[in-house]
């Protein structure tokens, strides 16, 4: 059964709404953190790239990652602070009129479905979750270019190494998010210079 048929629909009350943003990141290779960002710099112009994304609403960023167990893979981070990824840009997807409590209820319902051991790098990854949540909050899915690499990979899956799409292959996970948050608490907040990229807001319709 697909997630779209199992999460209860929460009707949107009238009102102006609050912004729902999609934070997009370049994935980072542990041995060469700059490699993917450099590659994405070229691929971006063609509407593709290797990205992680999370949905930010009411000052909380929601994301999804894989692990071997049947517990949820949904986790939260401070905005623009995904682990093992480099922030690239923020896309304004739309607005939601759900209250903070309604958003929490919605994410909790989705968390039961988006469990760690159902993660698949090509067919059920962080970007699939983020797009699903965006659509439930605003009626608009994430732009296709954010997850186009997974779509292309699925078409050419026979060329890829065995096991690359297992749940443990998730590049961004809840465990790493917790580790990063603990490290930041111990080391103190980042300086303004460290966060200079955080003001990069971009049109979501880039090269769809």
C-alpha positions as a Markdown table, in Angstrom:
| # | Residue | x | y | z |
|---|---|---|---|---|
| 1 | Unk | 0.0 | 0.0 | 0.0 |
| 2 | Unk | 1.4 | 3.4 | -0.9 |
| 3 | Unk | 2.0 | 6.2 | 1.6 |
| 4 | Unk | -0.5 | 8.4 | -0.2 |
| 5 | Unk | -3.4 | 6.0 | 0.7 |
| 6 | Unk | -2.5 | 5.4 | 4.3 |
| 7 | Unk | -1.9 | 8.8 | 5.9 |
| 8 | Unk | -5.1 | 10.6 | 7.0 |
| 9 | Unk | -5.9 | 13.8 | 5.1 |
| 10 | Unk | -5.9 | 16.9 | 7.2 |
| 11 | Unk | -8.1 | 19.6 | 5.7 |
| 12 | Unk | -6.5 | 23.1 | 5.4 |
| 13 | Unk | -8.3 | 25.8 | 7.4 |
| 14 | Unk | -8.7 | 29.2 | 5.9 |
| 15 | Unk | -6.0 | 31.8 | 6.3 |
| 16 | Unk | -2.8 | 33.1 | 4.7 |
| 17 | Unk | -0.6 | 30.2 | 5.8 |
| 18 | Unk | 3.0 | 29.9 | 6.7 |
| 19 | Unk | 5.9 | 29.2 | 4.2 |
| 20 | Unk | 6.9 | 25.6 | 3.5 |
| 21 | Unk | 10.5 | 25.5 | 2.2 |
| 22 | Unk | 12.6 | 22.7 | 0.7 |
| 23 | Unk | 16.2 | 22.9 | 1.7 |
| 24 | Unk | 18.4 | 21.2 | -0.9 |
| 25 | Unk | 21.9 | 19.9 | -0.2 |
| 26 | Unk | 24.8 | 18.5 | -2.1 |
| 27 | Unk | 25.7 | 15.1 | -0.8 |
| 28 | Unk | 29.3 | 14.7 | 0.6 |
| 29 | Unk | 31.7 | 11.9 | 0.1 |
| 30 | Unk | 33.7 | 11.3 | 3.3 |
| 31 | Unk | 37.0 | 11.1 | 1.5 |
| 32 | Unk | 36.4 | 14.1 | -0.7 |
| 33 | Unk | 33.7 | 16.5 | 0.7 |
| 34 | Unk | 34.0 | 18.9 | -2.2 |
| 35 | Unk | 33.6 | 16.3 | -5.0 |
| 36 | Unk | 29.8 | 16.1 | -5.2 |
| 37 | Unk | 29.4 | 19.9 | -4.9 |
| 38 | Unk | 31.8 | 20.4 | -7.8 |
| 39 | Unk | 30.0 | 17.8 | -9.8 |
| 40 | Unk | 26.6 | 19.2 | -9.0 |
| 41 | Unk | 27.8 | 22.6 | -10.1 |
| 42 | Unk | 28.0 | 21.3 | -13.6 |
| 43 | Unk | 25.0 | 19.0 | -13.5 |
| 44 | Unk | 22.7 | 21.7 | -12.0 |
| 45 | Unk | 22.6 | 23.5 | -15.4 |
| 46 | Unk | 21.1 | 20.3 | -16.9 |
| 47 | Unk | 18.4 | 19.9 | -14.2 |
| 48 | Unk | 20.0 | 17.0 | -12.4 |
| 49 | Unk | 22.4 | 16.3 | -9.5 |
| 50 | Unk | 23.1 | 14.2 | -6.4 |
| 51 | Unk | 21.0 | 15.9 | -3.7 |
| 52 | Unk | 19.5 | 15.4 | -0.3 |
| 53 | Unk | 16.5 | 17.5 | 0.7 |
| 54 | Unk | 14.5 | 18.3 | 3.8 |
| 55 | Unk | 11.2 | 20.2 | 4.4 |
| 56 | Unk | 11.3 | 23.2 | 6.7 |
| 57 | Unk | 8.1 | 24.5 | 8.3 |
| 58 | Unk | 7.7 | 26.4 | 11.6 |
| 59 | Unk | 11.4 | 26.4 | 12.1 |
| 60 | Unk | 11.9 | 22.6 | 12.0 |
| 61 | Unk | 13.4 | 20.6 | 9.1 |
| 62 | Unk | 12.0 | 17.1 | 8.4 |
| 63 | Unk | 13.9 | 14.5 | 6.5 |
| 64 | Unk | 14.1 | 10.8 | 5.9 |
| 65 | Unk | 17.0 | 8.3 | 5.9 |
| 66 | Unk | 17.5 | 4.5 | 5.9 |
| 67 | Unk | 18.7 | 2.0 | 8.4 |
| 68 | Unk | 18.3 | -1.8 | 8.9 |
| 69 | Unk | 15.5 | -1.8 | 11.4 |
| 70 | Unk | 11.7 | -1.4 | 11.2 |
| 71 | Unk | 11.7 | 1.9 | 13.2 |
| 72 | Unk | 11.0 | 5.2 | 11.5 |
| 73 | Unk | 13.5 | 6.8 | 9.2 |
| 74 | Unk | 12.0 | 10.2 | 9.7 |
| 75 | Unk | 14.0 | 12.7 | 11.7 |
| 76 | Unk | 14.4 | 16.4 | 12.4 |
| 77 | Unk | 17.3 | 18.8 | 12.3 |
| 78 | Unk | 17.7 | 22.6 | 12.7 |
| 79 | Unk | 17.1 | 24.3 | 9.3 |
| 80 | Unk | 19.9 | 23.9 | 6.8 |
| 81 | Unk | 21.9 | 21.6 | 9.1 |
| 82 | Unk | 21.6 | 18.2 | 7.5 |
| 83 | Unk | 24.5 | 15.9 | 8.4 |
| 84 | Unk | 27.0 | 14.7 | 5.8 |
| 85 | Unk | 25.6 | 17.2 | 3.3 |
| 86 | Unk | 26.5 | 20.7 | 2.1 |
| 87 | Unk | 23.6 | 23.2 | 2.0 |
| 88 | Unk | 23.0 | 24.4 | -1.6 |
| 89 | Unk | 19.7 | 26.4 | -1.7 |
| 90 | Unk | 16.3 | 26.9 | -0.3 |
| 91 | Unk | 13.2 | 26.6 | -2.5 |
| 92 | Unk | 9.9 | 28.1 | -1.4 |
| 93 | Unk | 7.4 | 25.4 | -2.3 |
| 94 | Unk | 4.2 | 27.1 | -1.1 |
| 95 | Unk | 2.3 | 27.8 | 2.1 |
| 96 | Unk | 0.4 | 25.7 | 4.6 |
| 97 | Unk | -2.5 | 26.7 | 6.8 |
| 98 | Unk | -1.9 | 23.7 | 9.1 |
| 99 | Unk | -1.1 | 24.6 | 12.7 |
| 100 | Unk | 2.2 | 23.4 | 14.3 |
| 101 | Unk | 0.2 | 20.7 | 16.1 |
| 102 | Unk | -1.4 | 19.6 | 12.8 |
| 103 | Unk | 2.0 | 19.4 | 11.1 |
| 104 | Unk | 3.4 | 17.4 | 14.0 |
| 105 | Unk | 0.4 | 15.0 | 13.7 |
| 106 | Unk | 0.9 | 14.7 | 10.0 |
| 107 | Unk | 4.6 | 13.9 | 10.3 |
| 108 | Unk | 3.9 | 11.4 | 13.0 |
| 109 | Unk | 1.4 | 9.6 | 10.8 |
| 110 | Unk | 4.0 | 9.6 | 7.9 |
| 111 | Unk | 6.7 | 8.4 | 10.3 |
| 112 | Unk | 4.9 | 5.1 | 10.8 |
| 113 | Unk | 5.0 | 4.5 | 7.0 |
| 114 | Unk | 8.4 | 5.9 | 6.2 |
| 115 | Unk | 10.4 | 3.4 | 8.2 |
| 116 | Unk | 14.2 | 2.9 | 7.9 |
| 117 | Unk | 14.3 | -0.5 | 6.3 |
| 118 | Unk | 12.1 | 0.5 | 3.4 |
| 119 | Unk | 14.6 | 3.1 | 2.2 |
| 120 | Unk | 15.8 | 2.7 | -1.4 |
| 121 | Unk | 18.2 | 5.0 | -3.0 |
| 122 | Unk | 16.3 | 5.0 | -6.3 |
| 123 | Unk | 12.7 | 4.5 | -5.5 |
| 124 | Unk | 12.1 | 5.6 | -1.8 |
| 125 | Unk | 14.8 | 8.1 | -0.7 |
| 126 | Unk | 14.9 | 11.3 | 1.2 |
| 127 | Unk | 13.7 | 13.3 | -1.8 |
| 128 | Unk | 10.7 | 11.1 | -2.3 |
| 129 | Unk | 9.7 | 11.7 | 1.4 |
| 130 | Unk | 10.3 | 15.4 | 1.1 |
| 131 | Unk | 8.2 | 15.7 | -2.0 |
| 132 | Unk | 5.4 | 13.7 | -0.3 |
| 133 | Unk | 5.4 | 16.0 | 2.7 |
| 134 | Unk | 5.5 | 19.1 | 0.6 |
| 135 | Unk | 2.5 | 17.9 | -1.3 |
| 136 | Unk | 0.5 | 17.2 | 1.8 |
| 137 | Unk | 1.4 | 20.6 | 3.3 |
| 138 | Unk | 0.9 | 22.8 | 0.2 |
| 139 | Unk | -0.7 | 20.7 | -2.5 |
| 140 | Unk | 2.6 | 21.1 | -4.5 |
| 141 | Unk | 5.3 | 18.4 | -4.9 |
| 142 | Unk | 9.0 | 19.2 | -4.9 |
| 143 | Unk | 10.4 | 20.1 | -8.3 |
| 144 | Unk | 11.4 | 17.1 | -10.4 |
| 145 | Unk | 15.1 | 18.1 | -10.8 |
| 146 | Unk | 15.8 | 17.5 | -7.1 |
| 147 | Unk | 15.3 | 13.8 | -7.5 |
| 148 | Unk | 15.9 | 13.3 | -11.2 |
| 149 | Unk | 19.2 | 11.4 | -10.6 |
| 150 | Unk | 17.2 | 8.7 | -8.8 |
| 151 | Unk | 14.8 | 8.4 | -11.7 |
| 152 | Unk | 17.7 | 8.1 | -14.2 |
| 153 | Unk | 19.4 | 5.6 | -11.9 |
| 154 | Unk | 16.2 | 3.4 | -11.8 |
| 155 | Unk | 16.2 | 3.3 | -15.6 |
| 156 | Unk | 19.8 | 2.2 | -15.7 |
| 157 | Unk | 19.8 | 0.1 | -12.6 |
| 158 | Unk | 21.3 | -2.9 | -14.4 |
| 159 | Unk | 24.5 | -0.9 | -14.8 |
| 160 | Unk | 24.9 | -0.2 | -11.0 |
| 161 | Unk | 26.7 | -2.4 | -8.4 |
| 162 | Unk | 24.6 | -4.9 | -6.4 |
| 163 | Unk | 23.5 | -3.7 | -3.0 |
| 164 | Unk | 24.0 | 0.0 | -3.7 |
| 165 | Unk | 20.3 | 0.7 | -3.0 |
| 166 | Unk | 20.0 | -1.1 | 0.4 |
| 167 | Unk | 18.6 | 0.8 | 3.4 |
| 168 | Unk | 22.1 | 1.1 | 4.9 |
| 169 | Unk | 23.2 | 3.0 | 1.7 |
| 170 | Unk | 21.4 | 6.1 | 2.8 |
| 171 | Unk | 23.8 | 9.0 | 2.7 |
| 172 | Unk | 22.0 | 11.1 | 5.3 |
| 173 | Unk | 20.5 | 9.4 | 8.4 |
| 174 | Unk | 18.8 | 10.2 | 11.7 |
| 175 | Unk | 21.8 | 8.7 | 13.6 |
| 176 | Unk | 24.2 | 11.1 | 11.9 |
| 177 | Unk | 21.9 | 14.0 | 12.6 |
| 178 | Unk | 21.9 | 13.2 | 16.3 |
| 179 | Unk | 25.7 | 12.9 | 16.3 |
| 180 | Unk | 26.0 | 16.3 | 14.5 |
| 181 | Unk | 23.7 | 18.0 | 16.9 |
| 182 | Unk | 25.6 | 16.7 | 19.9 |
| 183 | Unk | 28.9 | 17.8 | 18.4 |
| 184 | Unk | 27.5 | 21.3 | 17.8 |
| 185 | Unk | 26.2 | 21.5 | 21.4 |
| 186 | Unk | 29.6 | 20.6 | 22.7 |
| 187 | Unk | 31.5 | 23.0 | 20.3 |
| 188 | Unk | 29.1 | 25.9 | 20.4 |
| 189 | Unk | 27.2 | 27.6 | 17.5 |
| 190 | Unk | 28.7 | 28.3 | 14.1 |
| 191 | Unk | 29.8 | 31.8 | 13.3 |
| 192 | Unk | 28.0 | 34.0 | 10.8 |
| 193 | Unk | 30.9 | 33.4 | 8.4 |
| 194 | Unk | 30.3 | 29.6 | 8.6 |
| 195 | Unk | 26.7 | 30.1 | 7.7 |
| 196 | Unk | 27.1 | 32.6 | 4.9 |
| 197 | Unk | 25.4 | 30.2 | 2.4 |
| 198 | Unk | 22.2 | 30.0 | 4.4 |
| 199 | Unk | 20.7 | 33.0 | 2.7 |
| 200 | Unk | 20.7 | 31.4 | -0.7 |
| 201 | Unk | 17.0 | 31.3 | -1.8 |
| 202 | Unk | 16.2 | 30.1 | -5.3 |
| 203 | Unk | 13.3 | 29.7 | -7.6 |
| 204 | Unk | 12.0 | 26.1 | -7.3 |
| 205 | Unk | 11.2 | 25.8 | -11.0 |
| 206 | Unk | 14.8 | 25.7 | -12.1 |
| 207 | Unk | 15.2 | 23.5 | -15.1 |
| 208 | Unk | 12.2 | 21.2 | -14.5 |
